[in-house]
Amino acid sequence: MSRKISKILIANRGEIALRIIRACKELDITSVVIHSKVDSEGPWVKKADQSVLLEGHPVEVYLDYENIIKIAKEQKCTAIHPGYGFLSESADFARDCEKNGIIFIGPKAEHIELFGDKITSKNAMKQIGVPVLEGTSSPISDKKEAEKIAQEIGFPIIIKAAFGGGGRGMRVVYETKQFASLFDAATNEAKKYFGNGDMFIEKFVSNPRHIEVQVIADKFGNVVHLGERDCSIQRRHQKVIEIAPSPRLSDATRKELYRIAIRAMNRLGYENVGTIEFLLDEQDNIYFIEMNTRLQVEH
């Protein structure tokens, strides 16, 4: 039996909080925002039906999910919307919301956890028939073992942080003599930014197209796509410009991307919104690389 959402606590700030407030008003749902002292005059605080001041560090207060859940219960909220960033990809937060009888407006905790690990998610997608790049199937930290695997795959390869993102902890290696120094550089960067130096290795695709497919799914097994975005223009493995729809896809390739994305979400029983990222090589072969289990900033 579905639980009715009558009051939502918005665990975020800024533009995304405003968008959630607007949606609440359209759906006749009461909105509650939390805010730090420095955000007291923010427009989202003024537009929400109710607001609660959080004492403490202006950033850390938005990450204290135990306190956020406590406030949601005190305010008699039936659901929490995490927006994007902050706690939106915290499986622990999603799990604790459900434990406390509060609806987490986002994917299931198990899927947030799955796609938070690039290697595990790649293995899971491979098991359900989604094409992936040749590479390691478990995290690796030993440099000599990693170099041996790289030679077996064949250069060029790319070294990636197993628990990273945003272009950090990544290095492309074109030949054996580069491997040791670039592996060290990627590992050190991963430790610095993510607190974990585990890496994985994949075959590097030259001149790739980076295409994302936006999906949305309900708990009844209905999945639809909301088109694709071409994110191929990048600097240091980070997107600079996104183009939607992609101007460089054939109709057949576009349909195949949508088919793969929808089928994967159905097979996994995924719920809510998400973005599946693919690489396409020069022959239009499609490879899954990762998934974002949250509302995209680019939405």
C-alpha positions in Angstrom: 0.0 0.0 0.0 1.4 3.4 -1.0 2.0 6.0 1.7 0.7 9.5 0.9 3.2 12.3 0.9 1.6 15.4 2.6 4.7 17.2 4.0 8.3 17.1 2.7 11.5 18.2 4.4 14.0 19.5 1.9 17.5 18.6 2.9 19.2 21.0 0.6 19.5 24.7 -0.3 19.7 27.1 -3.2 18.2 26.5 -6.7 17.3 22.9 -6.1 15.4 23.7 -2.9 13.4 26.4 -4.9 12.5 23.8 -7.5 11.4 21.3 -4.9 9.3 24.0 -3.2 7.7 24.9 -6.5 6.8 21.2 -7.1 5.4 21.0 -3.6 3.1 24.0 -4.2 1.9 22.4 -7.5 1.1 19.2 -5.7 -0.4 20.9 -2.6 2.3 19.4 -0.4 3.6 21.3 2.6 7.3 22.2 2.3 9.8 22.4 5.2 13.3 23.7 4.6 16.3 23.4 7.0 18.9 26.2 6.8 22.1 27.3 8.4 22.4 30.8 10.0 24.2 32.3 7.0 21.3 31.0 4.7 18.6 32.6 6.8 17.8 35.3 4.1 17.9 32.8 1.2 14.9 33.0 -1.1 14.2 29.3 -0.7 13.8 29.9 3.1 11.3 32.6 2.5 9.3 30.7 -0.1 8.9 27.4 1.9 5.9 26.9 4.0 8.0 26.3 7.1 11.7 26.6 7.9 14.0 25.3 10.7 17.3 26.9 11.7 20.2 24.6 12.1 22.9 25.6 14.6 26.5 24.8 13.6 28.9 25.0 10.7 27.2 26.3 7.6 28.1 23.3 5.5 28.2 20.5 8.1 24.6 21.1 9.2 23.4 19.9 5.8 25.3 16.7 6.2 24.2 15.7 9.7 21.5 13.2 8.6 20.7 12.0 12.0 19.7 15.5 13.1 17.8 16.0 9.8 15.7 12.9 10.3 15.1 14.0 13.9 13.8 17.4 12.7 11.6 15.6 10.0 10.0 13.6 12.7 9.5 16.6 14.9 7.9 18.5 12.1 5.7 15.4 11.2 7.1 15.2 7.7 6.2 12.1 5.7 9.1 12.4 3.3 12.6 13.9 2.8 13.9 15.2 -0.5 17.7 15.3 -0.7 18.0 17.3 -3.9 21.4 16.8 -5.4 24.8 16.9 -3.7 25.0 16.8 0.1 23.2 13.6 1.1 21.6 12.7 -2.2 23.9 9.7 -2.8 24.1 8.5 0.8 22.8 5.0 1.1 23.0 5.2 4.9 20.8 8.3 4.8 18.2 6.6 2.6 18.2 3.5 4.8 17.8 5.5 8.0 14.9 7.4 6.5 13.0 4.2 5.8 13.9 2.8 9.2 12.3 5.8 10.8 9.2 5.5 8.7 10.1 8.5 6.4 9.9 8.2 2.6 13.3 9.0 1.0 12.5 10.7 -2.3 15.2 9.0 -4.4 16.4 5.5 -5.4 16.5 2.5 -3.1 19.5 2.4 -0.7 20.7 -0.8 -2.3 21.0 0.9 -5.7 22.7 4.0 -4.3 25.2 1.7 -2.7 25.6 -0.4 -5.8 26.4 2.5 -8.1 28.6 4.2 -5.6 31.1 1.5 -6.3 32.3 1.7 -9.9 33.6 -1.8 -10.0 30.7 -3.6 -8.4 28.2 -1.6 -10.6 30.1 -2.5 -13.7 30.1 -6.2 -12.8 26.4 -6.0 -12.0 25.6 -4.4 -15.3 27.7 -7.0 -17.2 25.8 -9.8 -15.5 22.5 -8.5 -16.9 23.9 -8.1 -20.4 25.0 -4.5 -20.6 28.2 -4.1 -22.6 31.2 -2.9 -20.5 34.8 -2.1 -21.3 37.4 -4.8 -20.7 39.1 -4.3 -17.4 39.6 -5.4 -13.8 36.6 -6.9 -11.9 37.8 -6.0 -8.4 39.7 -3.1 -6.8 43.5 -3.2 -7.1 46.2 -1.4 -5.1 49.3 -3.4 -5.9 51.3 -1.6 -8.6 53.1 -4.6 -10.0 49.9 -6.6 -10.3 48.1 -3.6 -11.9 50.9 -3.3 -14.5 50.6 -7.0 -15.3 46.8 -6.6 -15.8 47.4 -3.5 -18.0 49.7 -5.4 -20.3 47.2 -8.3 -20.6 44.5 -5.8 -21.6 46.8 -4.0 -24.0 47.7 -0.3 -24.1 46.3 2.3 -24.1 44.5 1.8 -20.8 42.9 4.2 -18.2 43.5 4.0 -14.5 40.5 5.1 -12.4 39.7 5.6 -8.7 37.4 2.8 -7.7 35.4 5.1 -5.3 36.0 8.5 -7.0 34.4 10.8 -9.6 34.6 14.2 -11.1 37.7 13.4 -13.2 39.9 12.9 -10.1 42.2 9.9 -9.7 42.3 9.2 -13.4 45.3 8.7 -15.7 45.6 7.5 -19.3 48.6 5.3 -20.0 49.8 4.8 -23.5 52.8 2.6 -22.9 54.4 0.4 -20.3 57.2 2.8 -19.3 54.6 5.4 -18.2 52.6 3.0 -16.0 54.4 3.1 -12.7 54.6 6.9 -12.3 51.0 7.4 -13.5 49.6 4.7 -11.3 51.3 6.4 -8.3 49.9 9.8 -9.3 46.3 8.5 -9.7 46.5 6.5 -6.4 47.8 9.5 -4.5 45.1 11.8 -6.0 42.4 9.2 -5.1 43.6 9.0 -1.5 43.7 12.8 -1.2 40.2 13.4 -2.6 38.3 10.2 -1.7 40.3 8.7 1.2 40.7 5.5 -0.7 43.5 4.5 -3.0 41.9 1.5 -4.6 42.0 1.7 -8.4 40.6 -0.2 -11.4 41.9 -0.4 -14.9 40.0 -0.3 -18.2 40.8 -0.4 -21.9 41.0 3.3 -23.0 38.7 4.4 -25.9 40.4 6.9 -28.2 38.2 9.7 -29.5 35.1 8.6 -27.5 31.7 10.1 -27.3 30.4 10.4 -23.7 26.6 10.1 -23.8 24.3 10.1 -20.8 20.8 8.8 -20.8 18.3 10.2 -18.2 15.9 7.6 -16.8 12.9 7.7 -14.5 11.2 4.7 -13.0 8.3 4.0 -10.6 7.9 1.2 -8.2 5.5 -0.6 -10.5 8.2 -1.5 -13.0 7.5 1.3 -15.5 10.7 2.9 -16.9 11.0 5.7 -19.4 14.0 7.7 -20.8 14.1 11.5 -20.9 16.5 11.7 -23.8 20.3 11.9 -23.9 23.0 14.4 -23.3 26.3 14.5 -25.2 29.0 15.3 -22.7 32.0 14.6 -25.0 33.5 18.1 -24.7 35.7 17.7 -21.6 38.7 19.0 -19.9 40.7 16.8 -17.6 37.9 14.2 -17.7 35.4 16.7 -16.5 32.4 17.9 -18.6 32.6 21.4 -20.0 29.6 21.6 -22.3 26.6 19.3 -22.6 24.4 19.2 -25.7 20.9 17.7 -25.7 20.0 15.9 -27.9 23.3 14.7 -29.1 24.0 16.0 -32.7 26.2 13.0 -33.5 24.1 10.0 -33.0 22.4 7.9 -35.7 18.7 7.0 -35.0 19.7 3.4 -34.7 22.4 4.1 -32.1 20.1 6.4 -30.1 17.4 3.8 -30.0 19.9 1.2 -28.9 21.2 3.5 -26.0 17.6 3.9 -24.8 16.9 0.2 -25.1 20.0 -0.7 -23.1 19.2 1.9 -20.4 15.5 1.0 -20.0 16.2 -2.8 -20.0 18.9 -2.4 -17.3 16.7 -0.4 -15.0 13.9 -3.0 -15.4 16.2 -5.9 -14.7 17.6 -4.2 -11.5 14.2 -3.0 -10.3 15.5 0.5 -10.1 13.1 3.3 -8.8 13.2 7.1 -9.1 15.5 9.1 -11.3 19.0 8.4 -12.5 21.5 9.0 -15.2 23.4 6.2 -17.0 26.7 7.2 -18.6 28.0 5.4 -21.7 31.1 5.7 -23.9 30.8 5.2 -27.6 33.8 4.3 -29.7 34.5 5.3 -33.3 32.5 2.2 -34.6 29.4 3.2 -32.4 30.0 0.3 -30.0 28.3 1.2 -26.7 29.9 0.7 -23.2 28.4 1.4 -19.8 30.8 3.3 -17.5 28.8 4.5 -14.5 25.4 5.7 -13.1 24.4 8.7 -11.0 21.6 7.7 -8.6 20.2 11.2 -8.1 18.6 14.1 -9.8 21.2 15.6 -12.2 22.3 19.2 -11.7 21.8 19.5 -15.5 18.1 18.6 -15.3 
